[in-house]
Amino acid sequence: MEEWTAKLRSSVEACPLLGPPSISMLEVLVGYLGVVALLGVVLPGPSIAGAALEDKSRLTYKCNGLASLVVLIAGLGVGIRTGHILPTVVAENGGQLCSTTLAFCLVMSVFVYLKGYLSQSKTASLRSHVTGNILHDWWFGVQLNPDFLGLDLKFFWIRTGMLGWFLINLSVAAKQFQNQGSLSLSMALYQAFSAIYVLDYFWHEEAMTSTWDIIAEKFGFMLIFGDVVFIPFTFSIQGWWLLSHSVKISKIAAALNLCIFLFGFAIFRGANKQKHKFKQDSKVVIWGQTAKVIGGRLLASGYWGVARHCNYLGDILVAFSFSLPCGMSSPVPYFYPAYLFTLLIWRERRDEARCCEKYREVWQEYCKAVPWRIFPGIY
Ligand code: NDP
């Protein structure tokens, strides 16, 4: 028993994502949030009208995430060169930063809950959806799109999490470079794939305005925690893992890994792009033909004619490709694909229920035309 406890204690101590909150990491976090908010306000970017809400109003989103990322990286580069910023600070304090961010999210979620609870607004974005079950309301949120000092909190928060994931990865890469003078092939693959994914996300940031999180999910602890703790700290597990485990993969394995990434990425991006274009113009040309539309409202060609959520299939393949560079010796680096698989199966069910209610017989017709949910021929 003692031996087992000692083993558990040593593995907990060795886990880079466990540690007590600290004031220094709170300063890092608040500074980071302030800079991302400031860049979001001052940098130029296209203003995109979001999906029509229940009361037919539309929110406007300033999509300057890519500009924010570029300026942020340039600023960090200057800070590192002038010796004001240590590139490995996050990699060396991952546990403290993670728990500090979690504590921050707990406080923020109470603030957001109270703000929503007290809201007198009647608009669809700010109306209070109090159910009376405090735990439920705190967890799922009570307002669809709360704002703070003119900032759309939900849009800002997702951006903060995705940028945070990118920065954690860069710090982890800097740490491996510091430790061994170069990046391992595994680390280089993971870094390259995840960097492409994040850059692509910001390149297509306007497509975020029509996603489930933005149009349907209220802003509560689930999203607050999910966006800035769960996304940056658990999506980066592969990088943390490769810091302390040496994995040698052959060039053939690396090439196969690259193929899985590219295949998944093409489906993921292609499907999301097709739907986004369709929402803007229902006569859009997809795969060389005018889009097949069901009931004048639902796209049934391209990826959306193969499965009802092909975008999820692509995302799951991409997630898997992030972990393959870590080899098969441990399930730990496979946390992200396992989580995403579970989440997207669950989300597809929730989205299906929502679409069923919204589109009624049109949705039934779509389901008949496209019987597969996510995996064509399987599910
Ligand atoms: P979708 O982008 O698939 O959006 C679902 C909505 O699209 C539906 O509610 C419906 O909304 C509309 N829709 C569905 N089918 C059709 C159709 N055939 N024609 C026209 N409109 C349709 O889902 P998500 O927002 O969940 O996901 C967006 C992306 O984000 C995905 O690629 C997903 O993989 C990724 N993602 C990643 C996560 C991660 O942790 N890495 C987590 C969650 C998502 P409407 O009422 O507007 O018609």
Boltz pocket constraint, residues with backbone or C-beta under 6 A from the ligand:
constraints:
  - pocket:
      binder: B
      contacts: [[A, 51], [A, 210], [A, 211], [A, 212], [A, 213], [A, 215], [A, 268], [A, 272], [A, 275], [A, 278], [A, 297], [A, 298], [A, 299], [A, 300], [A, 304], [A, 308], [A, 309], [A, 311], [A, 312], [A, 315], [A, 340], [A, 343], [A, 344], [A, 347], [A, 351], [A, 354], [A, 355], [A, 358]]
      max_distance: 6.0
